[in-house]
Amino acid sequence: MAVCYKKLWHILLDRDMMKKDLQEAAGLTSYAMHKLSRDEDVTTETLEKICMALDCTIDEVIEFVSDKDIHNK
């Protein structure tokens, strides 16, 4: 299984926000943003900050996809 943050990017688009806006609103490091952009694992603390900043739940931000779906992109 792999992590995918596509839902997060859709929230940002819907709210007319840029990644930099999220970084500032949630108090994230540029390293955390880099990891999110590459669909890499981040800490639950990072996910909590995102959810708090966007007033949403974790299932609105992250999803798990099978490894085979990732290779078929």
N, CA, C and O atoms as a Maestro MAE file, in Angstrom:
{
 s_m_m2io_version
 :::
 2.0.0
}

f_m_ct {
 s_m_title
 :::
 protein
 m_atom[292] {
  # First column is atom index #
  i_m_mmod_type
  r_m_x_coord
  r_m_y_coord
  r_m_z_coord
  i_m_residue_number
  s_m_chain_name
  s_m_pdb_residue_name
  s_m_pdb_atom_name
  i_m_atomic_number
  :::
  1 25 0.844 -1.184 0.000 1 A "MET " " N  " 7
  2 3 0.000 0.000 0.000 1 A "MET " " CA " 6
  3 2 0.887 1.245 0.000 1 A "MET " " C  " 6
  4 15 1.980 1.260 0.566 1 A "MET " " O  " 8
  5 25 0.385 2.264 -0.643 2 A "ALA " " N  " 7
  6 3 1.098 3.535 -0.718 2 A "ALA " " CA " 6
  7 2 0.133 4.657 -0.340 2 A "ALA " " C  " 6
  8 15 -1.085 4.524 -0.461 2 A "ALA " " O  " 8
  9 25 0.703 5.743 0.111 3 A "VAL " " N  " 7
  10 3 -0.089 6.892 0.511 3 A "VAL " " CA " 6
  11 2 -0.245 7.839 -0.681 3 A "VAL " " C  " 6
  12 15 0.657 7.976 -1.508 3 A "VAL " " O  " 8
  13 25 -1.410 8.486 -0.749 4 A "CYS " " N  " 7
  14 3 -1.679 9.443 -1.823 4 A "CYS " " CA " 6
  15 2 -2.379 10.662 -1.216 4 A "CYS " " C  " 6
  16 15 -3.329 10.516 -0.448 4 A "CYS " " O  " 8
  17 25 -1.914 11.842 -1.557 5 A "TYR " " N  " 7
  18 3 -2.479 13.088 -1.029 5 A "TYR " " CA " 6
  19 2 -3.285 13.841 -2.073 5 A "TYR " " C  " 6
  20 15 -3.473 15.052 -1.951 5 A "TYR " " O  " 8
  21 25 -3.765 13.143 -3.100 6 A "LYS " " N  " 7
  22 3 -4.541 13.790 -4.161 6 A "LYS " " CA " 6
  23 2 -5.750 14.539 -3.599 6 A "LYS " " C  " 6
  24 15 -6.096 15.618 -4.080 6 A "LYS " " O  " 8
  25 25 -6.385 13.966 -2.588 7 A "LYS " " N  " 7
  26 3 -7.538 14.625 -1.968 7 A "LYS " " CA " 6
  27 2 -7.145 15.979 -1.376 7 A "LYS " " C  " 6
  28 15 -7.904 16.944 -1.461 7 A "LYS " " O  " 8
  29 25 -5.962 16.043 -0.779 8 A "LEU " " N  " 7
  30 3 -5.478 17.293 -0.196 8 A "LEU " " CA " 6
  31 2 -5.339 18.360 -1.270 8 A "LEU " " C  " 6
  32 15 -5.755 19.502 -1.073 8 A "LEU " " O  " 8
  33 25 -4.759 17.996 -2.397 9 A "TRP " " N  " 7
  34 3 -4.548 18.983 -3.467 9 A "TRP " " CA " 6
  35 2 -5.887 19.461 -4.029 9 A "TRP " " C  " 6
  36 15 -6.005 20.614 -4.444 9 A "TRP " " O  " 8
  37 25 -6.897 18.585 -4.047 10 A "HIS " " N  " 7
  38 3 -8.222 18.996 -4.500 10 A "HIS " " CA " 6
  39 2 -8.850 19.994 -3.524 10 A "HIS " " C  " 6
  40 15 -9.519 20.940 -3.941 10 A "HIS " " O  " 8
  41 25 -8.634 19.780 -2.229 11 A "ILE " " N  " 7
  42 3 -9.137 20.734 -1.228 11 A "ILE " " CA " 6
  43 2 -8.504 22.097 -1.461 11 A "ILE " " C  " 6
  44 15 -9.191 23.119 -1.435 11 A "ILE " " O  " 8
  45 25 -7.210 22.113 -1.687 12 A "LEU " " N  " 7
  46 3 -6.526 23.387 -1.917 12 A "LEU " " CA " 6
  47 2 -7.079 24.081 -3.156 12 A "LEU " " C  " 6
  48 15 -7.302 25.292 -3.140 12 A "LEU " " O  " 8
  49 25 -7.301 23.332 -4.220 13 A "LEU " " N  " 7
  50 3 -7.879 23.918 -5.442 13 A "LEU " " CA " 6
  51 2 -9.272 24.484 -5.172 13 A "LEU " " C  " 6
  52 15 -9.595 25.593 -5.598 13 A "LEU " " O  " 8
  53 25 -10.090 23.714 -4.462 14 A "ASP " " N  " 7
  54 3 -11.445 24.158 -4.157 14 A "ASP " " CA " 6
  55 2 -11.456 25.438 -3.322 14 A "ASP " " C  " 6
  56 15 -12.362 26.262 -3.441 14 A "ASP " " O  " 8
  57 25 -10.447 25.590 -2.486 15 A "ARG " " N  " 7
  58 3 -10.377 26.759 -1.603 15 A "ARG " " CA " 6
  59 2 -9.486 27.864 -2.168 15 A "ARG " " C  " 6
  60 15 -9.186 28.844 -1.486 15 A "ARG " " O  " 8
  61 25 -9.076 27.696 -3.400 16 A "ASP " " N  " 7
  62 3 -8.222 28.676 -4.075 16 A "ASP " " CA " 6
  63 2 -6.957 28.967 -3.249 16 A "ASP " " C  " 6
  64 15 -6.552 30.117 -3.079 16 A "ASP " " O  " 8
  65 25 -6.355 27.886 -2.746 17 A "MET " " N  " 7
  66 3 -5.131 27.996 -1.952 17 A "MET " " CA " 6
  67 2 -3.971 27.383 -2.725 17 A "MET " " C  " 6
  68 15 -4.149 26.482 -3.544 17 A "MET " " O  " 8
  69 25 -2.791 27.893 -2.444 18 A "MET " " N  " 7
  70 3 -1.576 27.323 -3.004 18 A "MET " " CA " 6
  71 2 -0.885 26.511 -1.910 18 A "MET " " C  " 6
  72 15 -1.211 26.639 -0.731 18 A "MET " " O  " 8
  73 25 0.058 25.687 -2.306 19 A "LYS " " N  " 7
  74 3 0.795 24.887 -1.326 19 A "LYS " " CA " 6
  75 2 1.471 25.780 -0.295 19 A "LYS " " C  " 6
  76 15 1.533 25.434 0.884 19 A "LYS " " O  " 8
  77 25 1.971 26.916 -0.731 20 A "LYS " " N  " 7
  78 3 2.628 27.854 0.186 20 A "LYS " " CA " 6
  79 2 1.633 28.363 1.232 20 A "LYS " " C  " 6
  80 15 1.996 28.552 2.394 20 A "LYS " " O  " 8
  81 25 0.379 28.586 0.822 21 A "ASP " " N  " 7
  82 3 -0.662 29.018 1.762 21 A "ASP " " CA " 6
  83 2 -0.896 27.951 2.836 21 A "ASP " " C  " 6
  84 15 -1.025 28.265 4.019 21 A "ASP " " O  " 8
  85 25 -0.948 26.699 2.409 22 A "LEU " " N  " 7
  86 3 -1.120 25.602 3.364 22 A "LEU " " CA " 6
  87 2 0.073 25.528 4.304 22 A "LEU " " C  " 6
  88 15 -0.091 25.359 5.512 22 A "LEU " " O  " 8
  89 25 1.260 25.654 3.753 23 A "GLN " " N  " 7
  90 3 2.474 25.586 4.574 23 A "GLN " " CA " 6
  91 2 2.433 26.638 5.683 23 A "GLN " " C  " 6
  92 15 2.754 26.345 6.834 23 A "GLN " " O  " 8
  93 25 2.043 27.846 5.336 24 A "GLU " " N  " 7
  94 3 1.975 28.921 6.333 24 A "GLU " " CA " 6
  95 2 0.834 28.702 7.322 24 A "GLU " " C  " 6
  96 15 1.020 28.866 8.528 24 A "GLU " " O  " 8
  97 25 -0.343 28.331 6.821 25 A "ALA " " N  " 7
  98 3 -1.515 28.154 7.688 25 A "ALA " " CA " 6
  99 2 -1.322 27.020 8.689 25 A "ALA " " C  " 6
  100 15 -1.780 27.110 9.828 25 A "ALA " " O  " 8
  101 25 -0.646 25.955 8.268 26 A "ALA " " N  " 7
  102 3 -0.468 24.786 9.129 26 A "ALA " " CA " 6
  103 2 0.866 24.806 9.871 26 A "ALA " " C  " 6
  104 15 1.099 23.965 10.739 26 A "ALA " " O  " 8
  105 25 1.737 25.744 9.546 27 A "GLY " " N  " 7
  106 3 3.041 25.799 10.201 27 A "GLY " " CA " 6
  107 2 3.924 24.620 9.821 27 A "GLY " " C  " 6
  108 15 4.614 24.050 10.666 27 A "GLY " " O  " 8
  109 25 3.896 24.260 8.543 28 A "LEU " " N  " 7
  110 3 4.678 23.119 8.069 28 A "LEU " " CA " 6
  111 2 6.045 23.565 7.562 28 A "LEU " " C  " 6
  112 15 6.223 24.695 7.107 28 A "LEU " " O  " 8
  113 25 6.986 22.666 7.650 29 A "THR " " N  " 7
  114 3 8.318 22.939 7.111 29 A "THR " " CA " 6
  115 2 8.310 22.718 5.601 29 A "THR " " C  " 6
  116 15 7.425 22.050 5.067 29 A "THR " " O  " 8
  117 25 9.287 23.273 4.931 30 A "SER " " N  " 7
  118 3 9.396 23.040 3.491 30 A "SER " " CA " 6
  119 2 9.698 21.565 3.217 30 A "SER " " C  " 6
  120 15 9.305 21.031 2.180 30 A "SER " " O  " 8
  121 25 10.390 20.915 4.139 31 A "TYR " " N  " 7
  122 3 10.680 19.486 4.001 31 A "TYR " " CA " 6
  123 2 9.386 18.665 4.028 31 A "TYR " " C  " 6
  124 15 9.219 17.742 3.232 31 A "TYR " " O  " 8
  125 25 8.479 19.000 4.939 32 A "ALA " " N  " 7
  126 3 7.195 18.298 5.019 32 A "ALA " " CA " 6
  127 2 6.395 18.515 3.736 32 A "ALA " " C  " 6
  128 15 5.781 17.580 3.221 32 A "ALA " " O  " 8
  129 25 6.401 19.734 3.227 33 A "MET " " N  " 7
  130 3 5.685 20.015 1.983 33 A "MET " " CA " 6
  131 2 6.288 19.234 0.818 33 A "MET " " C  " 6
  132 15 5.564 18.739 -0.046 33 A "MET " " O  " 8
  133 25 7.588 19.128 0.798 34 A "HIS " " N  " 7
  134 3 8.267 18.368 -0.245 34 A "HIS " " CA " 6
  135 2 7.833 16.901 -0.200 34 A "HIS " " C  " 6
  136 15 7.560 16.296 -1.236 34 A "HIS " " O  " 8
  137 25 7.772 16.339 1.002 35 A "LYS " " N  " 7
  138 3 7.359 14.949 1.153 35 A "LYS " " CA " 6
  139 2 5.904 14.756 0.726 35 A "LYS " " C  " 6
  140 15 5.573 13.761 0.082 35 A "LYS " " O  " 8
  141 25 5.043 15.698 1.082 36 A "LEU " " N  " 7
  142 3 3.647 15.619 0.670 36 A "LEU " " CA " 6
  143 2 3.532 15.675 -0.848 36 A "LEU " " C  " 6
  144 15 2.759 14.927 -1.446 36 A "LEU " " O  " 8
  145 25 4.295 16.553 -1.461 37 A "SER " " N  " 7
  146 3 4.248 16.709 -2.917 37 A "SER " " CA " 6
  147 2 4.667 15.445 -3.651 37 A "SER " " C  " 6
  148 15 4.242 15.205 -4.781 37 A "SER " " O  " 8
  149 25 5.497 14.643 -3.008 38 A "ARG " " N  " 7
  150 3 5.996 13.407 -3.624 38 A "ARG " " CA " 6
  151 2 5.245 12.171 -3.138 38 A "ARG " " C  " 6
  152 15 5.675 11.044 -3.385 38 A "ARG " " O  " 8
  153 25 4.118 12.381 -2.446 39 A "ASP " " N  " 7
  154 3 3.316 11.274 -1.896 39 A "ASP " " CA " 6
  155 2 4.153 10.359 -1.006 39 A "ASP " " C  " 6
  156 15 4.032 9.135 -1.063 39 A "ASP " " O  " 8
  157 25 4.994 10.968 -0.192 40 A "GLU " " N  " 7
  158 3 5.801 10.208 0.762 40 A "GLU " " CA " 6
  159 2 5.147 10.268 2.136 40 A "GLU " " C  " 6
  160 15 4.300 11.122 2.397 40 A "GLU " " O  " 8
  161 25 5.546 9.363 3.000 41 A "ASP " " N  " 7
  162 3 5.006 9.319 4.359 41 A "ASP " " CA " 6
  163 2 5.406 10.577 5.133 41 A "ASP " " C  " 6
  164 15 6.533 11.062 5.029 41 A "ASP " " O  " 8
  165 25 4.451 11.088 5.911 42 A "VAL " " N  " 7
  166 3 4.713 12.189 6.833 42 A "VAL " " CA " 6
  167 2 4.201 11.770 8.207 42 A "VAL " " C  " 6
  168 15 3.489 10.773 8.331 42 A "VAL " " O  " 8
  169 25 4.554 12.514 9.215 43 A "THR " " N  " 7
  170 3 4.147 12.164 10.574 43 A "THR " " CA " 6
  171 2 2.667 12.447 10.786 43 A "THR " " C  " 6
  172 15 2.060 13.232 10.057 43 A "THR " " O  " 8
  173 25 2.102 11.804 11.783 44 A "THR " " N  " 7
  174 3 0.720 12.078 12.134 44 A "THR " " CA " 6
  175 2 0.588 13.508 12.657 44 A "THR " " C  " 6
  176 15 -0.474 14.116 12.526 44 A "THR " " O  " 8
  177 25 1.634 14.041 13.236 45 A "GLU " " N  " 7
  178 3 1.622 15.437 13.692 45 A "GLU " " CA " 6
  179 2 1.426 16.375 12.494 45 A "GLU " " C  " 6
  180 15 0.666 17.340 12.576 45 A "GLU " " O  " 8
  181 25 2.102 16.092 11.401 46 A "THR " " N  " 7
  182 3 1.947 16.900 10.192 46 A "THR " " CA " 6
  183 2 0.525 16.809 9.672 46 A "THR " " C  " 6
  184 15 -0.072 17.824 9.315 46 A "THR " " O  " 8
  185 25 -0.021 15.603 9.628 47 A "LEU " " N  " 7
  186 3 -1.393 15.426 9.166 47 A "LEU " " CA " 6
  187 2 -2.389 16.137 10.088 47 A "LEU " " C  " 6
  188 15 -3.385 16.691 9.623 47 A "LEU " " O  " 8
  189 25 -2.120 16.119 11.371 48 A "GLU " " N  " 7
  190 3 -2.981 16.816 12.326 48 A "GLU " " CA " 6
  191 2 -2.953 18.322 12.074 48 A "GLU " " C  " 6
  192 15 -3.997 18.975 12.099 48 A "GLU " " O  " 8
  193 25 -1.778 18.871 11.834 49 A "LYS " " N  " 7
  194 3 -1.656 20.304 11.555 49 A "LYS " " CA " 6
  195 2 -2.440 20.691 10.305 49 A "LYS " " C  " 6
  196 15 -3.090 21.736 10.267 49 A "LYS " " O  " 8
  197 25 -2.373 19.841 9.287 50 A "ILE " " N  " 7
  198 3 -3.099 20.100 8.045 50 A "ILE " " CA " 6
  199 2 -4.600 20.084 8.297 50 A "ILE " " C  " 6
  200 15 -5.323 20.974 7.848 50 A "ILE " " O  " 8
  201 25 -5.062 19.073 9.013 51 A "CYS " " N  " 7
  202 3 -6.489 18.953 9.312 51 A "CYS " " CA " 6
  203 2 -6.989 20.131 10.147 51 A "CYS " " C  " 6
  204 15 -8.090 20.633 9.923 51 A "CYS " " O  " 8
  205 25 -6.197 20.559 11.086 52 A "MET " " N  " 7
  206 3 -6.578 21.705 11.916 52 A "MET " " CA " 6
  207 2 -6.640 22.979 11.064 52 A "MET " " C  " 6
  208 15 -7.580 23.764 11.188 52 A "MET " " O  " 8
  209 25 -5.657 23.179 10.217 53 A "ALA " " N  " 7
  210 3 -5.605 24.388 9.391 53 A "ALA " " CA " 6
  211 2 -6.741 24.429 8.375 53 A "ALA " " C  " 6
  212 15 -7.266 25.500 8.069 53 A "ALA " " O  " 8
  213 25 -7.115 23.277 7.857 54 A "LEU " " N  " 7
  214 3 -8.156 23.223 6.828 54 A "LEU " " CA " 6
  215 2 -9.537 22.887 7.386 54 A "LEU " " C  " 6
  216 15 -10.518 22.847 6.643 54 A "LEU " " O  " 8
  217 25 -9.611 22.645 8.693 55 A "ASP " " N  " 7
  218 3 -10.855 22.272 9.366 55 A "ASP " " CA " 6
  219 2 -11.512 21.093 8.640 55 A "ASP " " C  " 6
  220 15 -12.654 21.166 8.186 55 A "ASP " " O  " 8
  221 25 -10.741 20.007 8.552 56 A "CYS " " N  " 7
  222 3 -11.238 18.808 7.883 56 A "CYS " " CA " 6
  223 2 -10.754 17.582 8.648 56 A "CYS " " C  " 6
  224 15 -10.014 17.696 9.625 56 A "CYS " " O  " 8
  225 25 -11.173 16.432 8.198 57 A "THR " " N  " 7
  226 3 -10.739 15.182 8.827 57 A "THR " " CA " 6
  227 2 -9.659 14.528 7.978 57 A "THR " " C  " 6
  228 15 -9.474 14.870 6.810 57 A "THR " " O  " 8
  229 25 -8.964 13.597 8.574 58 A "ILE " " N  " 7
  230 3 -7.831 12.965 7.900 58 A "ILE " " CA " 6
  231 2 -8.260 12.210 6.638 58 A "ILE " " C  " 6
  232 15 -7.507 12.148 5.666 58 A "ILE " " O  " 8
  233 25 -9.460 11.640 6.652 59 A "ASP " " N  " 7
  234 3 -9.902 10.903 5.469 59 A "ASP " " CA " 6
  235 2 -10.243 11.823 4.300 59 A "ASP " " C  " 6
  236 15 -10.441 11.350 3.181 59 A "ASP " " O  " 8
  237 25 -10.313 13.115 4.544 60 A "GLU " " N  " 7
  238 3 -10.518 14.083 3.470 60 A "GLU " " CA " 6
  239 2 -9.196 14.525 2.845 60 A "GLU " " C  " 6
  240 15 -9.180 15.229 1.836 60 A "GLU " " O  " 8
  241 25 -8.087 14.104 3.459 61 A "VAL " " N  " 7
  242 3 -6.757 14.558 3.054 61 A "VAL " " CA " 6
  243 2 -5.921 13.439 2.447 61 A "VAL " " C  " 6
  244 15 -5.140 13.671 1.523 61 A "VAL " " O  " 8
  245 25 -6.083 12.249 2.957 62 A "ILE " " N  " 7
  246 3 -5.173 11.156 2.609 62 A "ILE " " CA " 6
  247 2 -5.965 9.925 2.196 62 A "ILE " " C  " 6
  248 15 -7.072 9.686 2.677 62 A "ILE " " O  " 8
  249 25 -5.384 9.167 1.312 63 A "GLU " " N  " 7
  250 3 -5.949 7.856 0.981 63 A "GLU " " CA " 6
  251 2 -4.803 6.891 0.728 63 A "GLU " " C  " 6
  252 15 -3.686 7.292 0.400 63 A "GLU " " O  " 8
  253 25 -5.104 5.634 0.886 64 A "PHE " " N  " 7
  254 3 -4.121 4.597 0.616 64 A "PHE " " CA " 6
  255 2 -4.511 3.907 -0.677 64 A "PHE " " C  " 6
  256 15 -5.673 3.560 -0.887 64 A "PHE " " O  " 8
  257 25 -3.534 3.715 -1.532 65 A "VAL " " N  " 7
  258 3 -3.759 3.063 -2.818 65 A "VAL " " CA " 6
  259 2 -2.818 1.884 -2.930 65 A "VAL " " C  " 6
  260 15 -1.752 1.861 -2.314 65 A "VAL " " O  " 8
  261 25 -3.216 0.917 -3.713 66 A "SER " " N  " 7
  262 3 -2.354 -0.251 -3.873 66 A "SER " " CA " 6
  263 2 -1.132 0.117 -4.691 66 A "SER " " C  " 6
  264 15 -1.175 1.026 -5.520 66 A "SER " " O  " 8
  265 25 -0.067 -0.580 -4.458 67 A "ASP " " N  " 7
  266 3 1.181 -0.324 -5.187 67 A "ASP " " CA " 6
  267 2 0.977 -0.511 -6.689 67 A "ASP " " C  " 6
  268 15 1.604 0.182 -7.491 67 A "ASP " " O  " 8
  269 25 0.128 -1.419 -7.064 68 A "LYS " " N  " 7
  270 3 -0.083 -1.674 -8.484 68 A "LYS " " CA " 6
  271 2 -0.763 -0.473 -9.158 68 A "LYS " " C  " 6
  272 15 -0.496 -0.193 -10.326 68 A "LYS " " O  " 8
  273 25 -1.640 0.242 -8.429 69 A "ASP " " N  " 7
  274 3 -2.277 1.435 -8.986 69 A "ASP " " CA " 6
  275 2 -1.242 2.530 -9.231 69 A "ASP " " C  " 6
  276 15 -1.356 3.283 -10.198 69 A "ASP " " O  " 8
  277 25 -0.253 2.622 -8.380 70 A "ILE " " N  " 7
  278 3 0.782 3.647 -8.538 70 A "ILE " " CA " 6
  279 2 1.638 3.362 -9.765 70 A "ILE " " C  " 6
  280 15 2.014 4.280 -10.494 70 A "ILE " " O  " 8
  281 25 1.940 2.108 -9.985 71 A "HIS " " N  " 7
  282 3 2.790 1.743 -11.135 71 A "HIS " " CA " 6
  283 2 2.039 1.887 -12.455 71 A "HIS " " C  " 6
  284 15 2.661 1.967 -13.514 71 A "HIS " " O  " 8
  285 25 0.713 1.921 -12.402 72 A "ASN " " N  " 7
  286 3 -0.080 2.060 -13.619 72 A "ASN " " CA " 6
  287 2 -0.349 3.508 -14.000 72 A "ASN " " C  " 6
  288 15 -1.049 3.753 -14.982 72 A "ASN " " O  " 8
  289 25 0.178 4.473 -13.262 73 A "LYS " " N  " 7
  290 3 -0.059 5.897 -13.563 73 A "LYS " " CA " 6
  291 2 0.655 6.317 -14.814 73 A "LYS " " C  " 6
  292 15 0.567 7.478 -15.214 73 A "LYS " " O  " 8
  :::
 }
 m_bond[291] {
  # First column is bond index #
  i_m_from
  i_m_to
  i_m_order
  :::
  1 1 2 1
  2 2 3 1
  3 3 4 2
  4 3 5 1
  5 5 6 1
  6 6 7 1
  7 7 8 2
  8 7 9 1
  9 9 10 1
  10 10 11 1
  11 11 12 2
  12 11 13 1
  13 13 14 1
  14 14 15 1
  15 15 16 2
  16 15 17 1
  17 17 18 1
  18 18 19 1
  19 19 20 2
  20 19 21 1
  21 21 22 1
  22 22 23 1
  23 23 24 2
  24 23 25 1
  25 25 26 1
  26 26 27 1
  27 27 28 2
  28 27 29 1
  29 29 30 1
  30 30 31 1
  31 31 32 2
  32 31 33 1
  33 33 34 1
  34 34 35 1
  35 35 36 2
  36 35 37 1
  37 37 38 1
  38 38 39 1
  39 39 40 2
  40 39 41 1
  41 41 42 1
  42 42 43 1
  43 43 44 2
  44 43 45 1
  45 45 46 1
  46 46 47 1
  47 47 48 2
  48 47 49 1
  49 49 50 1
  50 50 51 1
  51 51 52 2
  52 51 53 1
  53 53 54 1
  54 54 55 1
  55 55 56 2
  56 55 57 1
  57 57 58 1
  58 58 59 1
  59 59 60 2
  60 59 61 1
  61 61 62 1
  62 62 63 1
  63 63 64 2
  64 63 65 1
  65 65 66 1
  66 66 67 1
  67 67 68 2
  68 67 69 1
  69 69 70 1
  70 70 71 1
  71 71 72 2
  72 71 73 1
  73 73 74 1
  74 74 75 1
  75 75 76 2
  76 75 77 1
  77 77 78 1
  78 78 79 1
  79 79 80 2
  80 79 81 1
  81 81 82 1
  82 82 83 1
  83 83 84 2
  84 83 85 1
  85 85 86 1
  86 86 87 1
  87 87 88 2
  88 87 89 1
  89 89 90 1
  90 90 91 1
  91 91 92 2
  92 91 93 1
  93 93 94 1
  94 94 95 1
  95 95 96 2
  96 95 97 1
  97 97 98 1
  98 98 99 1
  99 99 100 2
  100 99 101 1
  101 101 102 1
  102 102 103 1
  103 103 104 2
  104 103 105 1
  105 105 106 1
  106 106 107 1
  107 107 108 2
  108 107 109 1
  109 109 110 1
  110 110 111 1
  111 111 112 2
  112 111 113 1
  113 113 114 1
  114 114 115 1
  115 115 116 2
  116 115 117 1
  117 117 118 1
  118 118 119 1
  119 119 120 2
  120 119 121 1
  121 121 122 1
  122 122 123 1
  123 123 124 2
  124 123 125 1
  125 125 126 1
  126 126 127 1
  127 127 128 2
  128 127 129 1
  129 129 130 1
  130 130 131 1
  131 131 132 2
  132 131 133 1
  133 133 134 1
  134 134 135 1
  135 135 136 2
  136 135 137 1
  137 137 138 1
  138 138 139 1
  139 139 140 2
  140 139 141 1
  141 141 142 1
  142 142 143 1
  143 143 144 2
  144 143 145 1
  145 145 146 1
  146 146 147 1
  147 147 148 2
  148 147 149 1
  149 149 150 1
  150 150 151 1
  151 151 152 2
  152 151 153 1
  153 153 154 1
  154 154 155 1
  155 155 156 2
  156 155 157 1
  157 157 158 1
  158 158 159 1
  159 159 160 2
  160 159 161 1
  161 161 162 1
  162 162 163 1
  163 163 164 2
  164 163 165 1
  165 165 166 1
  166 166 167 1
  167 167 168 2
  168 167 169 1
  169 169 170 1
  170 170 171 1
  171 171 172 2
  172 171 173 1
  173 173 174 1
  174 174 175 1
  175 175 176 2
  176 175 177 1
  177 177 178 1
  178 178 179 1
  179 179 180 2
  180 179 181 1
  181 181 182 1
  182 182 183 1
  183 183 184 2
  184 183 185 1
  185 185 186 1
  186 186 187 1
  187 187 188 2
  188 187 189 1
  189 189 190 1
  190 190 191 1
  191 191 192 2
  192 191 193 1
  193 193 194 1
  194 194 195 1
  195 195 196 2
  196 195 197 1
  197 197 198 1
  198 198 199 1
  199 199 200 2
  200 199 201 1
  201 201 202 1
  202 202 203 1
  203 203 204 2
  204 203 205 1
  205 205 206 1
  206 206 207 1
  207 207 208 2
  208 207 209 1
  209 209 210 1
  210 210 211 1
  211 211 212 2
  212 211 213 1
  213 213 214 1
  214 214 215 1
  215 215 216 2
  216 215 217 1
  217 217 218 1
  218 218 219 1
  219 219 220 2
  220 219 221 1
  221 221 222 1
  222 222 223 1
  223 223 224 2
  224 223 225 1
  225 225 226 1
  226 226 227 1
  227 227 228 2
  228 227 229 1
  229 229 230 1
  230 230 231 1
  231 231 232 2
  232 231 233 1
  233 233 234 1
  234 234 235 1
  235 235 236 2
  236 235 237 1
  237 237 238 1
  238 238 239 1
  239 239 240 2
  240 239 241 1
  241 241 242 1
  242 242 243 1
  243 243 244 2
  244 243 245 1
  245 245 246 1
  246 246 247 1
  247 247 248 2
  248 247 249 1
  249 249 250 1
  250 250 251 1
  251 251 252 2
  252 251 253 1
  253 253 254 1
  254 254 255 1
  255 255 256 2
  256 255 257 1
  257 257 258 1
  258 258 259 1
  259 259 260 2
  260 259 261 1
  261 261 262 1
  262 262 263 1
  263 263 264 2
  264 263 265 1
  265 265 266 1
  266 266 267 1
  267 267 268 2
  268 267 269 1
  269 269 270 1
  270 270 271 1
  271 271 272 2
  272 271 273 1
  273 273 274 1
  274 274 275 1
  275 275 276 2
  276 275 277 1
  277 277 278 1
  278 278 279 1
  279 279 280 2
  280 279 281 1
  281 281 282 1
  282 282 283 1
  283 283 284 2
  284 283 285 1
  285 285 286 1
  286 286 287 1
  287 287 288 2
  288 287 289 1
  289 289 290 1
  290 290 291 1
  291 291 292 2
  :::
 }
}
